[in-house]
Amino acid sequence: MKKFDTSLYFITDSTNYTEEEFLYRVEQALKGGVTLLQLREKNKSTGEYIELAQKVHTIAKRYGVPLIIDDRVDVALAVDAEGVHVGAEDMPVATARKLMGEHKIVGATAKTVPWAKDACAQGADYLGVGAVFPTTTKVKTVLTSTETLYDICKAVKIPVCAIGGLNKDNIDVLAGIPIAGICVVSAIMKADFPKTATEKLKARAQELALI
C-alpha cells in the first residue's frame, strides 16, 4: 500500500513569479506543513516543465513530501515523481495507472458519484473533488455542492480531498464531511507569507477536525 498524506495538499501556480520566488514559496509551504505537493503547469513546454519539476522535486524530497505532477505522465516519469494527477480532460485513469505502474500515486478529479466510482475502478489512489468555491486560478472550474462532496466521500474507499477556492476563513463549510484533506492553491501561493499562511490553514483545519 502506497503511503501518502492528503491532509494538506498544495497545488502550485507559478504565474507572475520568477523561478527563484516560485521555488522560495514552494519551500516555505513545505516548511509550513504541506503534506502533498502538486506541480501544475499549463503553459510550459515539455522541457521547461521537466526542468522546473526536477528543481521542485529536489526541494520536496528534503521535506519528505511526495511530488505529484499535474496532467503530464511523461514529465512525472522523467523526474521520477511520486505520482501524477489526471483531470477530466486528461488521459484516462487506467492509462495513467498502466504507464506509472502500481507503486506510484495516481490521483483523479471527480465531480459526481458515478465519476468517482469509475475513477476508483480504474485504479485511482485518491480523488480531488470541487470546486467548492469559485477559484482565481486559470483552470476551468465547475462548482460542486458540499452535498455531492459528502456523497462521494461515502461512496468510495479511497481518500477524497476538497478543492476550489478554499482558505482558512471558509473551510468551516466542510465541517462534518468525511474528507481526507483539503487542496489549496491561492491560499498559500498568493499569501504574503506562505509559511505562516500554511501553518494557519493547517491549524484551522485541525480545529474543525477536517484533517
Contacts in CASP RR format, 6 or more apart in sequence:
PFRMAT RR
TARGET T0000
AUTHOR 0000-0000-0000
METHOD contacts of the structure
MODEL  1
MKKFDTSLYFITDSTNYTEEEFLYRVEQALKGGVTLLQLREKNKSTGEYI
ELAQKVHTIAKRYGVPLIIDDRVDVALAVDAEGVHVGAEDMPVATARKLM
GEHKIVGATAKTVPWAKDACAQGADYLGVGAVFPTTTKVKTVLTSTETLY
DICKAVKIPVCAIGGLNKDNIDVLAGIPIAGICVVSAIMKADFPKTATEK
LKARAQELALI
2 103 0 8 1.000
2 104 0 8 1.000
2 105 0 8 1.000
2 125 0 8 1.000
4 35 0 8 1.000
4 36 0 8 1.000
4 66 0 8 1.000
4 82 0 8 1.000
4 105 0 8 1.000
4 125 0 8 1.000
4 126 0 8 1.000
5 35 0 8 1.000
5 36 0 8 1.000
6 35 0 8 1.000
6 36 0 8 1.000
6 126 0 8 1.000
6 159 0 8 1.000
6 161 0 8 1.000
6 180 0 8 1.000
6 181 0 8 1.000
7 35 0 8 1.000
7 180 0 8 1.000
7 181 0 8 1.000
7 182 0 8 1.000
7 202 0 8 1.000
7 205 0 8 1.000
7 211 0 8 1.000
8 33 0 8 1.000
8 34 0 8 1.000
8 35 0 8 1.000
8 36 0 8 1.000
8 181 0 8 1.000
8 182 0 8 1.000
8 184 0 8 1.000
8 198 0 8 1.000
8 201 0 8 1.000
8 202 0 8 1.000
8 205 0 8 1.000
8 211 0 8 1.000
9 34 0 8 1.000
9 35 0 8 1.000
9 36 0 8 1.000
9 37 0 8 1.000
9 38 0 8 1.000
9 161 0 8 1.000
9 163 0 8 1.000
9 181 0 8 1.000
9 182 0 8 1.000
9 183 0 8 1.000
9 184 0 8 1.000
10 29 0 8 1.000
10 34 0 8 1.000
10 36 0 8 1.000
10 37 0 8 1.000
10 38 0 8 1.000
10 183 0 8 1.000
10 184 0 8 1.000
10 185 0 8 1.000
10 188 0 8 1.000
10 189 0 8 1.000
10 198 0 8 1.000
11 38 0 8 1.000
11 40 0 8 1.000
11 70 0 8 1.000
11 163 0 8 1.000
11 183 0 8 1.000
11 184 0 8 1.000
11 185 0 8 1.000
12 22 0 8 1.000
12 26 0 8 1.000
12 37 0 8 1.000
12 38 0 8 1.000
12 39 0 8 1.000
12 40 0 8 1.000
12 56 0 8 1.000
12 185 0 8 1.000
12 189 0 8 1.000
13 40 0 8 1.000
13 137 0 8 1.000
13 138 0 8 1.000
13 185 0 8 1.000
13 186 0 8 1.000
13 189 0 8 1.000
14 22 0 8 1.000
14 41 0 8 1.000
14 52 0 8 1.000
15 138 0 8 1.000
17 25 0 8 1.000
19 52 0 8 1.000
19 55 0 8 1.000
23 55 0 8 1.000
23 56 0 8 1.000
23 59 0 8 1.000
25 188 0 8 1.000
25 189 0 8 1.000
25 194 0 8 1.000
26 37 0 8 1.000
26 56 0 8 1.000
26 59 0 8 1.000
26 60 0 8 1.000
27 59 0 8 1.000
28 193 0 8 1.000
28 194 0 8 1.000
28 195 0 8 1.000
28 198 0 8 1.000
29 37 0 8 1.000
29 188 0 8 1.000
29 194 0 8 1.000
29 195 0 8 1.000
29 198 0 8 1.000
30 37 0 8 1.000
30 59 0 8 1.000
30 60 0 8 1.000
30 62 0 8 1.000
30 63 0 8 1.000
30 65 0 8 1.000
31 63 0 8 1.000
31 195 0 8 1.000
31 198 0 8 1.000
32 194 0 8 1.000
32 195 0 8 1.000
32 196 0 8 1.000
32 198 0 8 1.000
32 199 0 8 1.000
32 202 0 8 1.000
33 198 0 8 1.000
33 199 0 8 1.000
33 202 0 8 1.000
34 63 0 8 1.000
34 65 0 8 1.000
34 188 0 8 1.000
34 198 0 8 1.000
35 65 0 8 1.000
36 65 0 8 1.000
36 66 0 8 1.000
36 68 0 8 1.000
37 56 0 8 1.000
37 60 0 8 1.000
37 65 0 8 1.000
37 66 0 8 1.000
37 67 0 8 1.000
37 68 0 8 1.000
38 67 0 8 1.000
38 68 0 8 1.000
38 69 0 8 1.000
38 70 0 8 1.000
38 85 0 8 1.000
38 183 0 8 1.000
39 52 0 8 1.000
39 53 0 8 1.000
39 56 0 8 1.000
39 67 0 8 1.000
39 68 0 8 1.000
39 69 0 8 1.000
39 70 0 8 1.000
39 81 0 8 1.000
40 70 0 8 1.000
40 71 0 8 1.000
40 139 0 8 1.000
40 185 0 8 1.000
41 48 0 8 1.000
41 49 0 8 1.000
41 52 0 8 1.000
41 70 0 8 1.000
42 71 0 8 1.000
42 138 0 8 1.000
42 139 0 8 1.000
44 52 0 8 1.000
46 72 0 8 1.000
46 74 0 8 1.000
46 75 0 8 1.000
49 72 0 8 1.000
49 75 0 8 1.000
50 75 0 8 1.000
50 78 0 8 1.000
50 79 0 8 1.000
53 67 0 8 1.000
53 69 0 8 1.000
53 75 0 8 1.000
53 76 0 8 1.000
53 78 0 8 1.000
53 79 0 8 1.000
53 81 0 8 1.000
54 79 0 8 1.000
56 67 0 8 1.000
57 67 0 8 1.000
57 79 0 8 1.000
57 80 0 8 1.000
57 81 0 8 1.000
60 66 0 8 1.000
60 67 0 8 1.000
66 81 0 8 1.000
66 82 0 8 1.000
66 83 0 8 1.000
66 105 0 8 1.000
67 79 0 8 1.000
67 81 0 8 1.000
67 82 0 8 1.000
67 83 0 8 1.000
68 76 0 8 1.000
68 81 0 8 1.000
68 82 0 8 1.000
68 83 0 8 1.000
68 84 0 8 1.000
68 85 0 8 1.000
68 105 0 8 1.000
68 107 0 8 1.000
69 75 0 8 1.000
69 76 0 8 1.000
69 79 0 8 1.000
69 81 0 8 1.000
69 83 0 8 1.000
69 84 0 8 1.000
69 85 0 8 1.000
70 84 0 8 1.000
70 85 0 8 1.000
71 84 0 8 1.000
71 85 0 8 1.000
71 86 0 8 1.000
71 87 0 8 1.000
71 90 0 8 1.000
72 84 0 8 1.000
73 84 0 8 1.000
73 91 0 8 1.000
73 96 0 8 1.000
73 99 0 8 1.000
73 100 0 8 1.000
75 81 0 8 1.000
76 83 0 8 1.000
76 84 0 8 1.000
76 100 0 8 1.000
76 104 0 8 1.000
77 99 0 8 1.000
77 100 0 8 1.000
81 104 0 8 1.000
82 104 0 8 1.000
82 105 0 8 1.000
83 100 0 8 1.000
83 104 0 8 1.000
83 105 0 8 1.000
83 106 0 8 1.000
83 107 0 8 1.000
84 96 0 8 1.000
84 100 0 8 1.000
84 104 0 8 1.000
84 105 0 8 1.000
84 106 0 8 1.000
84 107 0 8 1.000
85 106 0 8 1.000
85 107 0 8 1.000
85 108 0 8 1.000
85 109 0 8 1.000
86 92 0 8 1.000
86 93 0 8 1.000
86 96 0 8 1.000
86 106 0 8 1.000
86 107 0 8 1.000
86 108 0 8 1.000
86 109 0 8 1.000
87 108 0 8 1.000
87 109 0 8 1.000
88 109 0 8 1.000
88 111 0 8 1.000
90 96 0 8 1.000
92 122 0 8 1.000
93 106 0 8 1.000
93 107 0 8 1.000
93 108 0 8 1.000
93 118 0 8 1.000
93 119 0 8 1.000
93 122 0 8 1.000
93 123 0 8 1.000
93 124 0 8 1.000
94 122 0 8 1.000
94 123 0 8 1.000
96 106 0 8 1.000
97 106 0 8 1.000
97 122 0 8 1.000
97 123 0 8 1.000
97 124 0 8 1.000
100 106 0 8 1.000
105 125 0 8 1.000
105 126 0 8 1.000
106 123 0 8 1.000
106 124 0 8 1.000
106 125 0 8 1.000
107 119 0 8 1.000
107 124 0 8 1.000
107 125 0 8 1.000
107 126 0 8 1.000
107 127 0 8 1.000
107 128 0 8 1.000
108 119 0 8 1.000
108 122 0 8 1.000
108 124 0 8 1.000
108 126 0 8 1.000
108 127 0 8 1.000
108 128 0 8 1.000
109 119 0 8 1.000
109 127 0 8 1.000
109 128 0 8 1.000
109 129 0 8 1.000
109 130 0 8 1.000
110 116 0 8 1.000
110 119 0 8 1.000
110 127 0 8 1.000
110 128 0 8 1.000
110 129 0 8 1.000
110 152 0 8 1.000
111 129 0 8 1.000
111 130 0 8 1.000
111 142 0 8 1.000
111 144 0 8 1.000
111 148 0 8 1.000
112 148 0 8 1.000
112 152 0 8 1.000
113 148 0 8 1.000
113 151 0 8 1.000
113 152 0 8 1.000
113 155 0 8 1.000
116 127 0 8 1.000
116 129 0 8 1.000
116 152 0 8 1.000
116 155 0 8 1.000
116 156 0 8 1.000
116 160 0 8 1.000
117 155 0 8 1.000
117 156 0 8 1.000
119 127 0 8 1.000
120 127 0 8 1.000
120 156 0 8 1.000
120 157 0 8 1.000
120 158 0 8 1.000
124 158 0 8 1.000
125 158 0 8 1.000
125 159 0 8 1.000
126 158 0 8 1.000
126 159 0 8 1.000
126 160 0 8 1.000
126 161 0 8 1.000
126 180 0 8 1.000
127 152 0 8 1.000
127 156 0 8 1.000
127 158 0 8 1.000
127 159 0 8 1.000
127 160 0 8 1.000
127 161 0 8 1.000
128 160 0 8 1.000
128 161 0 8 1.000
128 162 0 8 1.000
128 163 0 8 1.000
128 183 0 8 1.000
129 144 0 8 1.000
129 148 0 8 1.000
129 149 0 8 1.000
129 152 0 8 1.000
129 160 0 8 1.000
129 161 0 8 1.000
129 162 0 8 1.000
129 163 0 8 1.000
130 141 0 8 1.000
130 142 0 8 1.000
130 143 0 8 1.000
130 144 0 8 1.000
130 149 0 8 1.000
130 162 0 8 1.000
130 163 0 8 1.000
130 164 0 8 1.000
131 141 0 8 1.000
131 142 0 8 1.000
131 143 0 8 1.000
131 144 0 8 1.000
131 163 0 8 1.000
131 164 0 8 1.000
131 165 0 8 1.000
132 143 0 8 1.000
132 144 0 8 1.000
132 146 0 8 1.000
132 149 0 8 1.000
132 162 0 8 1.000
132 163 0 8 1.000
132 164 0 8 1.000
132 165 0 8 1.000
132 166 0 8 1.000
132 173 0 8 1.000
132 174 0 8 1.000
133 143 0 8 1.000
133 164 0 8 1.000
133 165 0 8 1.000
133 166 0 8 1.000
133 170 0 8 1.000
134 141 0 8 1.000
134 143 0 8 1.000
134 164 0 8 1.000
134 165 0 8 1.000
135 141 0 8 1.000
135 164 0 8 1.000
135 165 0 8 1.000
135 185 0 8 1.000
135 186 0 8 1.000
136 165 0 8 1.000
136 186 0 8 1.000
136 190 0 8 1.000
137 185 0 8 1.000
137 186 0 8 1.000
141 164 0 8 1.000
146 173 0 8 1.000
146 174 0 8 1.000
146 177 0 8 1.000
149 160 0 8 1.000
149 162 0 8 1.000
149 174 0 8 1.000
149 177 0 8 1.000
149 179 0 8 1.000
150 176 0 8 1.000
150 177 0 8 1.000
150 178 0 8 1.000
152 160 0 8 1.000
153 160 0 8 1.000
153 177 0 8 1.000
153 178 0 8 1.000
153 179 0 8 1.000
154 178 0 8 1.000
159 180 0 8 1.000
159 181 0 8 1.000
160 178 0 8 1.000
160 179 0 8 1.000
160 180 0 8 1.000
160 181 0 8 1.000
161 179 0 8 1.000
161 180 0 8 1.000
161 181 0 8 1.000
161 182 0 8 1.000
161 183 0 8 1.000
162 174 0 8 1.000
162 177 0 8 1.000
162 179 0 8 1.000
162 181 0 8 1.000
162 182 0 8 1.000
162 183 0 8 1.000
163 182 0 8 1.000
163 183 0 8 1.000
163 184 0 8 1.000
164 183 0 8 1.000
164 184 0 8 1.000
164 185 0 8 1.000
165 184 0 8 1.000
165 185 0 8 1.000
165 186 0 8 1.000
165 187 0 8 1.000
166 174 0 8 1.000
166 182 0 8 1.000
166 183 0 8 1.000
166 184 0 8 1.000
166 187 0 8 1.000
167 184 0 8 1.000
167 186 0 8 1.000
167 187 0 8 1.000
167 201 0 8 1.000
168 187 0 8 1.000
168 197 0 8 1.000
168 200 0 8 1.000
168 201 0 8 1.000
168 204 0 8 1.000
168 205 0 8 1.000
171 182 0 8 1.000
171 201 0 8 1.000
171 204 0 8 1.000
171 205 0 8 1.000
171 208 0 8 1.000
171 210 0 8 1.000
172 208 0 8 1.000
174 182 0 8 1.000
174 208 0 8 1.000
174 210 0 8 1.000
175 208 0 8 1.000
175 209 0 8 1.000
175 210 0 8 1.000
176 209 0 8 1.000
179 210 0 8 1.000
181 205 0 8 1.000
181 210 0 8 1.000
181 211 0 8 1.000
182 201 0 8 1.000
182 205 0 8 1.000
182 210 0 8 1.000
182 211 0 8 1.000
184 201 0 8 1.000
187 197 0 8 1.000
187 201 0 8 1.000
188 194 0 8 1.000
188 197 0 8 1.000
188 198 0 8 1.000
188 201 0 8 1.000
191 197 0 8 1.000
202 211 0 8 1.000
205 211 0 8 1.000
END
